């Protein structure tokens, strides 16, 4: 009986976590470059039930398996390319990323699905590499973001929306020497002289993460690499199908309709588990009162 109570409680906590994740997605629908989070649920390990007592040689002592509930294991972000929106601001940038990877078995480009995943004939999973702007926070930590809503401070430093320094390909903060209105960046992320169209020798640091699903979300649109998982970052090369659009921002990839469906489903599942717990509570209270009368 108590096991059912714990199972229902685990279900409530899981749906609360799912509801919180969907709420976060909806709250960031208008955040440039935001990547939707999906809560992943897992079941607790099943328990094997056996008969106690009786004949120990009985071959039918095994009753069966019992599932003990679910829990919200983690949240995953599908790095689906968001729509680009014209902002008209010279310091706004958006990344269009469609990097291809050849399958070693066939030599042909992998056919990634909508979520950026490819599964070969052996069941091995490969994720599409993704490109990010490279920034450095006030503590000197390198972070990665798709939020290209930048600004320029009084010293000419190019900063992210959270105040982090935007880095170039050499890992140095980018500083502008001319007027912000004269800022011009080509599709390769190279700063260009607005008059002569000659490159100025500075390029936005576009990092390519080969295993993006190992990025750790830190909030404010920033991600970090977890070194213990072996995730690596490299600078974009000419072979990468990545382009930079100045005067545009990438819209979040949150699916509003699906988010509302997920929210309602989480709420109903939460209420169903809640009713189970209320039933157990009343049953236990009744049992205690009956014992008290005896």
N, C-alpha and C positions, 0 to 999 in steps of 0.2 A: 504493500500500500504506500509506504513512504517513498519507495523508488519512483512510483508514478508522480508523487508530489515533486520530487527533485527534477524529474524529466520535464514536467510542465514549467517549473521555475527556470530551467535552462532554456526552454523555448521562449519564454518571455524576455529573458535577457538577450537572446539572439535577435529577436524581432525588434527590440529596442535599439540594438546596434545597427540593424539594417535600416530602421527608420531614421536614425541620426545621420547615417551615410547619405541617404536620399535627400534629407533636409539640407545637408552641406552642399550637395550638387545643385539643388534649386537656388540656394543663396548665392552661388557663384556663377549663375547662368550668364551674367553680364561681365564677368571677370575675363579680360583678354588672356587667351592662351590656356585657360583652365582646362584640365583634363578630368573627366568624370571618374568617380570612384564607384566600384562595384563591390559590395560586401559578399564574401565567400563563406558559405556555411559548410560545416563538416559534422558528421555524426561521431559521437563518442564510440570507442571500440566496443564491439558487441561482446556480450558475456555468454558463455556456454553454461546452460542450466542442466544440472544432473540431479537424479534422485538421491535422497539421503536415506540411510537405513535399508532394510530389506536384504535380499540376497546379493552379496558383493559380486557374485559371478553372473549376475543378470546382464545379458548383452544389450538390453534396452534401457539401461540406466540413464542414458542421455535423453533429456527432454527436448532440447532445442536451444536456439539462440535468442537473446533478449537485447534489444537496442535500448540504450540508456539516455537518449536525448541528443540534442545538437548544440553546437556552439559556433559563434562567429570567429572563424580562424584568422582571417586577414581581409584586407581591402586591396583590390587590384584596379589599376587604371588602364583602360584601353586607349592607346595613344593614336586615336583616329584623327586625321587631319581636319581641323576646323575650317569653316568658311572664312574667307578674308573680307574684311569690311574697310571701305575707304574712310580714313579719318581726316585726311587733308593736312596732317601735322608732319612737319619735316623730321621730327624726332621720334615718330612712331614707325615700328618695323614689324614685319611678319615673316615667318619662315614657312616656305612650302617644301615639304620633305616627302620624297617618294623613292627612297634608296632601294636599289635592287641588289639581290644576293644570288649567286649561282649555286645550284645544287651540285655538290661534288659528285654525286652518283650519275647525273645526266649531263652536267655542264650547262644546263639551261637555267634561266632565271626562276627562282622559286615563286610559286603562285600563292602569295600571302592572302589570307582571307580579310574580311572587313576589319577584324580586330588586330590585324598585323601579325598573324600566326600562320606558320606553315608546318604541316606534319608529313614526313616522308613515309615511304612504304614500310619502314621498320618501326614506325611510331615515334620517331625522334622529333622533338618540337624545336623549331627555330623561330625567333621573333625578329621582325623587321627592325633594323637599326633606325634610330630617330635622332634628329638634329635639334640642338638647343643653343640659346644664347648663353655665353659664359660670363658670370659675374663674380665679384668678390665682396663679401659682406664686411661690416665694420670690424669684425674679429679676425679678418684675414682668411676666412674660409672660402674656398671656391665652390660655387653652386651653379645650378643649371636651371634655366627657365624658358618658357615659351611666351611669356608676357613681354612683348616688345614696346610697351608704353613707357618710353624713356623720356628723360628731361636733361637739361644742361644747367649746372649751377653757375654761380658767379665766377668761379675760377675756370670755367670752360670744360669741366669734367662731365662726361656722359654717364648718367646714373639711371638705374632701373627705378621702377615705381616705388620700390621699398628702400631706396637710398643706397643700394649696392653699386659699386663701380663696375661699369661694363668693360670687359677686357678685350684686347685684340688677340691676334693669333700668337703673339709672343708672351701672352699672359700679363701684359701691362695695361693699366687703366688708360682708356682713350680720353684725350683732351683735345678740344677744338681750339683753333687759333683765330678763326674768323667768326663772322656773324652766324647765328643759328639759322637764319633764313637762307644762307648760302650753303648749308649742309646738303651734300648730295652723295648718295650711296648707290652703287650699281647692284645687279642681281647676284654678284659673287660676294657682296658684302664689303667691297673695297670703297674707301672714301675717295671721292673724285672732286677735282677742282671744277666748280660750277661754270667757270669761264672757258677754260681750255679743254675740259673733259679729260684731263690727264689724272691718272691715279696718284694719290699722295703718299703711298707707301704704308698706309695703315688699313687694316682689314678687321672687320668685326670678328671676334672669336666665336665661330660657330663650331660647337663640339658635337661630335657624332658618338652616341652611346650605342654600342653594339648589342647590349643586352638591357634594353630600357626597363624591363619588368623587375630589374633588381635595383632600380632607383628608389630612394626613400623620400617620401613627401615630407617637407618640413613646414609647410604652410606659406602663405603669401606668394604662392606660385613658384616657390623654389624647391628644387630637388637636390639631393646629395647622393654620392656613390657610396655603397657599403663595400669597403675594401675586402672584408672577410668573405664576401661572396664571389670575388674574382671579377667583378664588373670593371670595365675600363672605358676610358674616354679618349678620343683622338680628335684632332682638328680636321675639319672638312677638307677634302681634296677635290681636284677637278673632276674626278671620276664619280663623285657622289651627285646624285640627282637632287640637289638642294638649291633653292634660290631664295633671295631676300627681296622683299617688296617694301620700299620706302613709302610712307604715307598711308600704310595699311596696318590693321590689327587683326590678329586671328581670333575669331569668335570661339567661345567655349564649345566643346563637343557634347554638352549635356543634352540629352533627349528629353524635352519637357513632358511630352505625353507619356513616355515610358516611366519617367520619374513619378508622375502622379499615380500611375497604375501600381508601381512598386510600393509607394507610400500607403495606399489603401490596402494592399495585400498584407503589408507588415502590420498595419493597425488591426486588421481582422484576425490575423493569426495570433497577435498579442492578446486580443480580447478572448479568443477561444481558450488559450492556455490559462488566462486569468480565471475563467469560469471553472476550469478543472481544479485550480487551487482553492477557489471558494467552496467547491463541493467537498474537497478533502478537509477543509477547515471546519465546515459544518459537521461532517461525519465524525471527526476527531473530537469536536466539542460535545457532540451527542454521546459518544462513547465514554468520555470523561464523566459527564453528568450521570450516566447510567451506573457507572462504577461507584460514584459517590452515593447514590441511593442505596446500593447494596451495602 
